[in-house]
């Protein structure tokens, strides 16, 4: 029997508020017979034995809640880079975003650039992620959330009800959604929009409240959502709207599809392919700025989906994702060995 590959993930031990993607990825990896999975602590990163370092959202490793923590993390990160180099430990990096969601300092850019140069294999979550020339890449599709939500009953969808649900960051453009919906008051007084989730800053929360202030059809719940609250919010909607300024990989879209609700998303290559994969009725797309007429048309289109229908998520099984990640780790070790 072969010796298992020990992989250190860059995320810590999951908590109740942890992104379900991380939890399900870890579960799928631990089910692989040839893998041993470690979650992240700085002690493990700097002192434990592992064969591969798998990094997600690397900016978290060089950022802290205040300046002191940020400096401490950056110093520890520099030591980690030295350790990876000294031991020729391959780095596998999942490319969740095309570019940073928020700004980075010069030091952060420098450190993350060093990590990028040490990356052996890049994991892409869709087939349209660009890669540097000569980079080794594998595509492992983002898994679905059906199993995650299976034990939670989904309420019936209500006609003419749209929603946004999840963590709210500036790039997600939720205030623009509220304003576009506000423009439909004359044509659709019966329509409703629910916006639920925790804004990144209090300033962003104030912007959302101001955008919704004159529209009694808008329901705001600006706080962290439990899974039960998330399912209730999405389940009652007949359409989930994700008005991101830029969308490349969207766990929120897969969350909605896993709960059998259609999504309205910006039109791009990734979302076009998603529509082809799961069914065009489930992934409605728009070009340019989101507008009131686009919202109303999408709400109307959503009503055409037959009761009990489900999008095709067969390519998104987590067992397949676990196998594909294990293959990526073996590939990274092979490249390190052959180049060393």
Secondary structure, 3 states (H helix, E strand, C coil): CCCCEEEEECCCCCCCCCCHHHHHHHHHHHCCCCEEEECCCHHHHHHCCCCEEEECCHHHHHCCCCHHHHHHHHHHHHHHHHHHHHCCCEEEEEECCCCCCCCCCHHHHHHHHHHHHHEEEEEECCCCCCCCCCCEEEECCCCCCHHHHCCCCCCCCCCCEEEEECCECHHHCHHHHHHHHHCCCCCCCCCEEEEECCECCHHHHHHHHHHHCCCCCEEEECCCCCHHHHHHHHHHCCEEEECCCCCCCCHHHHHHHHCCCCEEEECCHHHHHHHHHHCHHHEEEECCCCCHHHHHHHHHHHCCCCCCCCCCCHHHCHHHHHHHHHHHHHHHHHHHHHHC
